[in-house]
Amino acid sequence: MQQPNADQVVMAMKRLGYKVFDQQNYDLNLVGIRTNDLEADTFNDWFMVIYTDSGAPGEKNQVGYAFPCTTDPGVYYRRNLANVDGTAIMVPGQYRGAYKIGKHRGEDALVQRRPITVYRDRNMDETLDMGPDKQAGLYGINIHKANPDRRSTIVDRWSAGCQVIADPMHFAFIMALAHAGAKIFGNSFTYTLLTEDQILV
C-alpha cells in the first residue's frame, strides 16, 4: 500500500463512525493502518499522526504525517508464545483514551492504560491467525520504537503485539507531538487501527 494521506484516513474514520479529533493545537488523531501485505517480520504497515493546526483567523489546516510501522507481532513471538492463550494481534477499531505517555522498557512511549481487544494466535507458525477468538484487557500493547539507534528492517523481537515504529527519529517526532498535545489536552490518547480495505473503498 502506498503512503496514505490524511484526507483518506479522516474520511474512513468518519464513515466508520469513529471520533475525529479536530480542535486546534495538537488535538492528535493517532491511527494505525494494517495493510494487506501480510509478509511476516516486516514494517509493512503505517502509523499516522493527524491534527488540525491553526492558520489564519477562522481557518483550520489539517496536518498529517505517516511513518512505516508494524501492527503485527514479529515471527519470534508467533513461534514462542508470550501468553498461554496465544500471541496478541490487535483487532481493528477505535480505542478511546486507551494510551498515555509512559515508559516501555525504560524508554519514552505511549503505553496502554485502558482495555483493548486482541485476536489470539496460538498455533505457533508464521501466519497471522485472526479468527473468532478475541480477548479484551490490559496486555501491555504499547506504541513504541524498535531499535533505539537506527531504523529497523526486521520486526523479530521488537513486537509481541505492540504497535512499533521502524525508525527512532520518526518515533521521537511522534512523541514530541504527543508531549505537546498532552500539555493542552491531558495525558490521554485515542488510538484507531484501520485496515487498508477500510481506506481504499
Buried (B, 14 or more C-beta within 10 A) or exposed (E): BEEBBBEBBBBBBEEEEBEBBEEBEBBBBBBBBBBEEBEBBBBBBBBBBBBBEEEEEEEEEBEBBBBBBBBBBBBBBBEEBBBEEBBBBBBBBBBEEBBBBBEBEEEBBBBBBBBBBBBBBBEEEEEBBBEEEEBEEEBEBBBBBBEEEEBBEBBEEBBBBBBBBBBBEBBEBBBEBBEBBBEEBEBBBBBBBBBBEBBEE
